[in-house]
Structures are given as C-alpha cells and as structure tokens.
Amino acid sequence: MAFHTTRWSLIARATSTDDSATKALNELCQIYWPAVYAMYRAGGVDPERARDLTQGLFGDLLEREDFTKADRERGRFRTFLRTCARNWLNNQHAHEHAQKRGGTTQTFSLDATAEERRLQFEPTAEHDATSMFERRWAQAVIEEALTRLAAEEHENGRGEVFQILRPALEGDTLGKSWADLATDLGTTEGALRVAVHRLRKRFRERLEAEVRDTLTDHDMDGDELTELLAALQS
C-alpha cells in the first residue's frame, strides 16, 4: 500500500491548479485540525467559538494562493500550524474578513462533537493551550498511522486478526492470554508473538512515515517523533 504523498516538498511545489497538491494539503488539514481545536478550547474559548475559529483558520489556509510560499521555509508543519493558529486567534479582523468572503464554509468544514467528547477525558486543567496542541497533535499522528496500517491489513486479508491484535499496538491488554488467542486464531503462541512483533515494527514505520510527511527534506524526523511521544506523557 503506497503512502499518500503529503510532504512539504510536494506542497511547496503546489500551484492553484495542482489538484494533487491541493488534495494533499486538504488531507493534512483534515487530520490535524483537532489539535488546533484542542488548543483553542484549552485557552478558554467556548466550543462554538473554537469550532468557528478552527474552521475559519483552515478555510483561509486552503484558499490562500500564497500559502505554499509561506510554508516552504517553516520546516515543520506542526510548528507552522501552531503559529498560524495563534495569529488567527489574535487577529479578529482576519477572521471576520474570511467569514465575509464566505469561503470558509465551502472549503473546509468540521464536526467538533467527537472532539468535545474526547476533551471531557483530557486533564485540561494540567495543560496550557500549547501543550494541549502538542498532545492532540501526537494523538492525531498515532491515529493516522494506525488507520493506514489497518487499511493495509484489510487489503491483505488480515483485517480480522489485526482488530484482535490492535490493542497490543495501543498499549492495552489483549483481553485473553497468548495461549487462548492462539487457539482462537488457529495458530501457535510462538507464531502469534512473532506476528505482534512484526505488527509493532510496521506500526513504528508507519508512525515515522506520518512524521516525515510533515517535515521538509532537510529536517530530522527523529527529534520530532521523540517530542510527539513526550507530549503524550506530559
């Protein structure tokens, strides 16, 4: 299964008529808008206003013809987006202008219902807006890596087994002993442990690929991945 091409190198080459680059940028926005929303909410913005701000920000980013020129030297998409979100929050005039153009509702829409449910279980009192952004961003990276790995497993006819073993990738228990799971799956305990080991290795590869997709070619993804994982522990 080929990874979606969403590296900054592609986005930097995008033009207003480059459908593939526009699609890649839109995909990044769809994956990572929850981090912006979480940041606004942690900063004390009410849900409706946070939704409007997030939608307005991404709608504006997707519409601006000079967006690719602005991001090319930014390095990390995570850093770039966090800065844009702060500026957008502080610049009410820009937000109002985007709404008057009417473009935000056409180019980017979101449903924050699930995010509000998620935030109910987050220790928001312990996180400021920036750390909440980092934490939610890290979660989004992991979720996307798991989604793509799951799709690959389903395409190869291993979807049912993957769903059973998925908790092992998410740090949860499998619910049954290795021996019982092996019996259920018609395999040996040793073979099952090897399968989980391989899944964890491939998950790590997908995770690293997701991180690389938001960096420039000259940036190092090792530090980025370390920072993201640290954000989950904070």
C-alpha positions in Angstrom: 0.0 0.0 0.0 1.5 3.3 -1.0 1.6 6.2 1.4 -0.2 9.4 0.5 2.2 12.0 -0.8 1.8 14.8 1.6 5.4 16.0 2.2 6.1 19.7 2.3 8.2 19.2 -0.8 5.0 18.5 -2.7 3.0 21.2 -1.1 5.8 23.7 -1.7 5.5 23.0 -5.4 1.8 23.3 -5.4 0.0 25.8 -7.6 -3.6 26.9 -7.7 -4.1 24.4 -10.5 -2.2 21.5 -8.9 -5.1 19.2 -7.8 -2.8 16.6 -6.2 -1.0 19.1 -4.0 -4.3 20.8 -3.0 -5.6 17.3 -2.1 -2.5 16.6 0.0 -2.8 19.9 1.8 -6.5 19.3 2.5 -5.7 15.8 3.8 -3.2 17.3 6.3 -5.8 19.8 7.5 -8.4 17.1 7.9 -6.1 15.0 10.1 -4.6 17.8 12.2 -7.5 20.3 12.8 -8.3 18.7 16.2 -5.0 19.9 17.6 -6.0 23.5 16.8 -9.4 23.0 18.2 -8.0 21.5 21.4 -5.6 24.4 21.7 -8.4 26.9 21.5 -10.5 25.1 24.0 -7.6 24.8 26.4 -7.1 28.5 26.1 -10.6 29.2 27.4 -12.5 29.6 24.1 -16.0 28.2 24.2 -16.9 25.2 21.9 -18.9 27.2 19.3 -16.3 29.9 19.0 -13.5 27.3 18.9 -15.2 25.5 16.1 -15.7 28.7 14.1 -12.1 29.8 14.6 -10.7 26.4 13.6 -12.9 26.2 10.6 -12.1 29.7 9.6 -8.4 29.2 10.0 -8.2 26.1 7.8 -10.6 27.6 5.3 -8.3 30.5 4.9 -5.2 28.4 4.7 -6.7 26.3 1.9 -7.8 29.3 0.0 -4.7 31.5 0.1 -2.7 31.3 -3.1 0.5 32.4 -1.2 0.2 29.6 1.4 2.8 27.3 -0.2 5.2 30.2 -0.4 4.7 31.0 3.3 5.2 27.4 4.5 8.2 26.4 2.5 10.8 27.8 4.9 8.8 26.9 8.1 10.2 23.4 8.4 7.7 21.6 10.5 4.0 21.6 9.6 3.3 21.3 13.3 5.2 24.4 14.2 3.8 26.3 11.2 0.2 25.4 12.0 0.5 26.2 15.7 1.9 29.7 14.8 -0.9 30.3 12.3 -3.5 29.3 14.9 -2.1 31.7 17.4 -2.0 34.5 14.9 -5.5 33.7 13.7 -6.9 33.8 17.3 -5.2 37.2 17.9 -6.3 38.7 14.6 -10.1 39.0 14.7 -10.1 41.2 11.7 -8.6 38.5 9.6 -11.2 36.0 10.9 -14.1 38.4 10.1 -12.7 39.1 6.7 -12.6 35.4 5.9 -16.1 34.9 7.0 -17.4 37.8 4.9 -15.8 36.2 1.9 -17.9 33.1 2.6 -15.1 30.8 1.6 -14.5 29.0 4.9 -17.8 27.1 4.9 -17.2 26.0 1.3 -13.6 24.8 1.5 -13.3 23.3 5.0 -16.0 22.0 7.4 -15.7 20.1 10.6 -17.9 18.5 13.3 -16.4 19.0 16.7 -18.9 16.8 18.6 -16.4 13.9 18.9 -13.6 16.2 19.9 -15.8 17.6 22.7 -16.4 14.1 24.0 -12.7 13.4 23.8 -11.8 16.6 25.7 -14.0 15.5 28.6 -11.5 12.8 29.4 -8.4 15.0 28.9 -6.8 16.5 32.0 -7.2 20.0 30.5 -6.5 21.7 33.9 -3.0 20.4 33.7 -2.3 21.6 30.2 -1.9 25.0 28.8 -3.0 25.8 25.2 0.4 25.0 23.7 0.9 21.7 25.5 -2.7 20.6 24.6 -2.0 21.3 21.0 1.2 19.2 21.2 -0.7 16.4 22.9 -3.6 16.3 20.5 -1.2 16.5 17.5 0.7 13.5 18.8 -2.6 11.6 19.2 -3.6 12.5 15.6 -0.3 11.2 14.2 -0.7 7.9 16.0 -4.3 7.6 15.0 -3.5 8.2 11.3 -0.6 5.7 11.4 -3.0 3.1 12.9 -5.7 3.8 10.3 -3.3 3.3 7.4 -1.8 0.2 8.9 -5.4 -1.2 9.5 -6.3 -0.4 5.8 -3.2 -2.3 4.6 -4.0 -5.3 6.8 -7.6 -5.4 5.5 -6.4 -5.2 1.9 -4.2 -8.2 2.5 -7.0 -10.2 4.1 -5.7 -9.9 7.7 -8.3 -7.4 8.9 -9.9 -9.6 11.5 -6.7 -10.6 13.0 -5.5 -7.0 13.1 -8.5 -5.9 15.0 -7.8 -8.6 17.6 -4.2 -7.7 18.0 -4.6 -3.9 17.6 -4.8 -3.3 21.4 -1.2 -4.5 21.6 -0.2 -1.6 19.4 -2.1 0.9 21.5 -0.6 -0.1 24.8 -3.6 -2.0 26.0 -4.0 -5.6 27.1 -5.3 -8.2 24.6 -8.1 -9.4 26.9 -7.0 -13.0 26.7 -3.9 -15.0 27.3 -1.5 -15.6 24.4 -2.4 -19.3 24.5 -6.1 -18.6 24.3 -5.7 -16.1 21.5 -3.5 -18.6 19.6 -6.2 -21.2 19.9 -8.9 -18.8 18.7 -6.9 -17.8 15.7 -5.8 -21.4 14.9 -2.1 -20.7 15.3 0.6 -21.3 17.9 1.5 -19.0 20.8 5.0 -18.5 19.3 3.7 -17.6 15.9 1.3 -15.1 17.5 4.0 -13.4 19.4 6.0 -13.1 16.2 3.0 -11.6 14.4 2.6 -9.0 17.1 6.3 -8.2 17.0 6.1 -7.6 13.2 3.0 -5.5 13.6 4.7 -3.3 16.1 7.6 -2.9 13.8 5.4 -1.9 10.9 3.4 0.4 13.1 6.6 2.2 14.1 7.5 2.5 10.4 4.0 4.0 9.6 4.4 6.3 12.6 7.8 7.5 11.3 6.3 8.0 7.8 3.5 10.1 9.2 6.0 12.3 11.0 8.2 12.6 7.8 5.1 13.8 5.9 5.0 17.0 7.9 8.7 17.8 7.6 10.9 19.3 5.0 13.5 17.1 3.3 16.4 18.7 5.3 14.7 18.3 8.7 15.3 15.4 11.1 12.3 13.3 12.0 13.9 11.6 15.0 13.6 14.6 17.2 10.1 15.3 16.0 8.9 11.8 16.9 10.6 12.0 20.3 8.9 15.3 21.0 5.5 14.0 20.0 5.8 10.9 22.2 6.9 13.1 25.1 3.8 15.2 24.6 1.6 12.2 25.3 3.4 11.6 28.6 3.0 15.2 29.9 
